[in-house]
Amino acid sequence: MALGLPPLNFKPHCSSTSTFSSSSTNYRPAVILPGLGNNTGDHKKLEFTLQEYGVPTVVAKVSRIDWLRNAAGLVDPNYWKGTLQPRPVLDWYLKRVDDAVQEAEELAQGGKLSVIGHSAGGWLARVYMEEFGLSHISLLLTLGLLRKVCQGSLIKQGAYYIMFNNTAKKPFILLS
């Protein structure tokens, strides 16, 4: 016998404004990393939602046109061999990640951070943590991270090799 229950109307116990005071919350700041082809604005709803829950949030500053820089990898023979490394082609993105992390570190006031990586932002978060260290990051959450070999075009295959050549060998599970 099924019970007819009313729908849940869950409301966060937070201010209805998107502004916050870092002294009024105990949540660690979150850094959101956009995925391939996405821009900062694509993650405004997630940013707003986290802030409503009292989570200070910084989104890496990325525009769609920035992603055209990745075309530099096409002239590298390693791309076509499947051995292209994320650096130096993606140094521009890692700099944006570092800028966002530094901004969030100011909000953390010596505490740790959470990183939320969407798609390519997830694997680039792993590259960032491997190269810049992870002592200040206590959680990595990836959304829509590619886990299987790409089938199809050389472009997709090349993206797979860039993403997984080194980073997939060392998965990060950070919960502290």
C-alpha positions as CSV (number, residue, x, y, z in Angstrom):
1,M,0.0,0.0,0.0
2,A,1.5,3.3,-1.1
3,L,1.2,6.3,1.1
4,G,0.2,9.6,-0.4
5,L,2.9,12.0,0.8
6,P,3.1,15.6,-0.1
7,P,6.1,16.7,-2.1
8,L,9.2,17.8,-0.1
9,N,9.7,21.6,0.0
10,F,13.2,21.8,1.1
11,K,14.5,25.3,1.7
12,P,18.1,26.1,2.7
13,H,18.5,27.8,6.1
14,C,20.4,30.7,4.5
15,S,20.0,34.2,3.4
16,S,18.0,34.7,0.3
17,T,20.7,37.0,-1.2
18,S,23.7,35.8,-3.0
19,T,26.1,37.8,-0.9
20,F,27.7,36.4,2.2
21,S,30.0,37.2,4.9
22,S,32.9,34.9,5.2
23,S,32.9,35.4,9.0
24,S,29.3,34.1,9.2
25,T,29.9,30.7,7.7
26,N,32.0,27.6,8.4
27,Y,31.8,26.2,4.9
28,R,35.0,25.9,3.0
29,P,35.1,27.9,-0.3
30,A,34.4,26.2,-3.6
31,V,36.2,26.7,-6.8
32,I,34.2,25.8,-10.0
33,L,36.2,24.9,-13.1
34,P,34.2,25.2,-16.4
35,G,34.4,22.3,-19.0
36,L,35.6,22.4,-22.6
37,G,33.8,25.1,-24.5
38,N,32.0,26.5,-21.4
39,N,32.5,29.9,-19.9
40,T,32.2,31.4,-16.5
41,G,28.6,32.4,-17.0
42,D,27.5,28.9,-17.7
43,H,28.0,28.1,-14.0
44,K,26.2,31.1,-12.5
45,K,23.3,28.9,-11.3
46,L,25.6,26.5,-9.5
47,E,27.5,29.4,-8.0
48,F,24.3,31.1,-6.8
49,T,23.0,27.9,-5.3
50,L,26.2,27.2,-3.4
51,Q,26.2,30.8,-2.1
52,E,22.6,30.4,-1.0
53,Y,23.8,27.5,1.1
54,G,26.5,29.7,2.6
55,V,29.4,28.3,0.5
56,P,31.7,31.0,-0.7
57,T,32.2,30.3,-4.4
58,V,34.7,31.4,-7.1
59,V,34.3,30.4,-10.8
60,A,37.5,30.3,-12.9
61,K,37.3,33.2,-15.4
62,V,37.0,31.5,-18.8
63,S,35.4,32.6,-22.0
64,R,34.4,30.5,-25.0
65,I,36.9,32.1,-27.2
66,D,39.7,31.2,-24.8
67,W,39.2,27.6,-25.8
68,L,40.4,28.3,-29.3
69,R,43.9,28.4,-27.8
70,N,43.8,24.6,-27.6
71,A,44.1,24.6,-31.4
72,A,47.8,25.2,-30.9
73,G,48.1,21.5,-30.0
74,L,47.0,20.5,-33.5
75,V,50.4,21.6,-35.0
76,D,52.3,19.4,-32.5
77,P,53.1,16.0,-34.0
78,N,52.5,14.5,-30.5
79,Y,48.9,15.3,-30.8
80,W,48.5,13.1,-33.8
81,K,50.6,10.3,-32.1
82,G,48.4,10.5,-29.1
83,T,51.3,11.5,-26.8
84,L,50.6,15.3,-26.4
85,Q,50.9,16.5,-22.8
86,P,48.5,19.0,-21.2
87,R,51.3,21.5,-20.9
88,P,52.1,23.9,-22.5
89,V,48.9,23.9,-24.6
90,L,46.7,24.2,-21.6
91,D,48.9,26.5,-19.5
92,W,46.4,29.4,-20.1
93,Y,43.6,27.3,-18.3
94,L,45.9,26.3,-15.5
95,K,46.7,30.0,-14.9
96,R,42.9,30.7,-14.7
97,V,42.6,27.8,-12.2
98,D,45.4,29.2,-10.1
99,D,43.9,32.7,-10.1
100,A,40.5,31.3,-8.9
101,V,42.2,29.1,-6.3
102,Q,44.2,32.1,-4.9
103,E,40.9,34.1,-4.7
104,A,39.2,31.3,-2.9
105,E,42.2,30.9,-0.5
106,E,41.7,34.5,0.6
107,L,38.0,33.6,1.4
108,A,39.2,30.5,3.2
109,Q,41.4,32.5,5.6
110,G,43.9,29.7,6.0
111,G,41.4,26.9,5.6
112,K,41.0,24.4,2.9
113,L,39.1,24.5,-0.4
114,S,36.7,22.4,-2.4
115,V,37.2,22.1,-6.2
116,I,34.3,21.3,-8.5
117,G,35.4,20.5,-12.0
118,H,32.9,20.1,-14.8
119,S,34.0,17.7,-17.6
120,A,37.4,18.9,-18.9
121,G,37.5,21.1,-15.8
122,G,37.6,17.9,-13.7
123,W,40.7,16.4,-15.4
124,L,42.4,19.8,-15.5
125,A,41.8,20.1,-11.8
126,R,43.8,16.9,-11.5
127,V,46.6,18.3,-13.6
128,Y,46.5,21.4,-11.5
129,M,46.7,19.5,-8.2
130,E,49.5,17.3,-9.5
131,E,51.6,20.3,-10.6
132,F,50.7,23.0,-8.0
133,G,50.1,20.8,-5.0
134,L,47.0,19.8,-3.2
135,S,47.7,20.7,0.5
136,H,45.1,23.5,0.3
137,I,42.4,21.3,-1.4
138,S,40.3,19.0,0.7
139,L,37.7,17.8,-1.8
140,L,37.7,17.3,-5.6
141,L,34.3,16.8,-7.1
142,T,34.1,16.0,-10.8
143,L,30.9,16.3,-12.9
144,G,30.6,14.7,-16.3
145,L,34.3,13.6,-16.4
146,L,35.0,11.4,-19.4
147,R,35.9,7.9,-18.1
148,K,36.1,5.8,-21.2
149,V,38.1,5.8,-24.4
150,C,36.6,8.2,-27.0
151,Q,35.3,6.5,-30.2
152,G,35.3,8.3,-33.5
153,S,37.3,11.2,-34.9
154,L,41.0,11.9,-34.4
155,I,40.0,15.1,-32.6
156,K,38.1,13.1,-30.0
157,Q,40.9,10.6,-29.8
158,G,43.5,13.4,-29.3
159,A,41.4,15.0,-26.6
160,Y,41.3,11.6,-24.9
161,Y,45.1,11.3,-25.0
162,I,45.7,14.8,-23.7
163,M,43.3,14.2,-20.8
164,F,44.4,10.7,-19.8
165,N,48.0,10.3,-20.7
166,N,49.3,11.1,-17.3
167,T,46.4,12.3,-15.2
168,A,44.3,9.1,-15.2
169,K,47.1,7.0,-13.8
170,K,46.8,8.8,-10.5
171,P,43.2,9.2,-9.5
172,F,42.5,11.6,-6.6
173,I,39.9,10.9,-4.0
174,L,40.2,13.7,-1.5
175,L,37.8,13.8,1.5
176,S,39.0,15.6,4.6
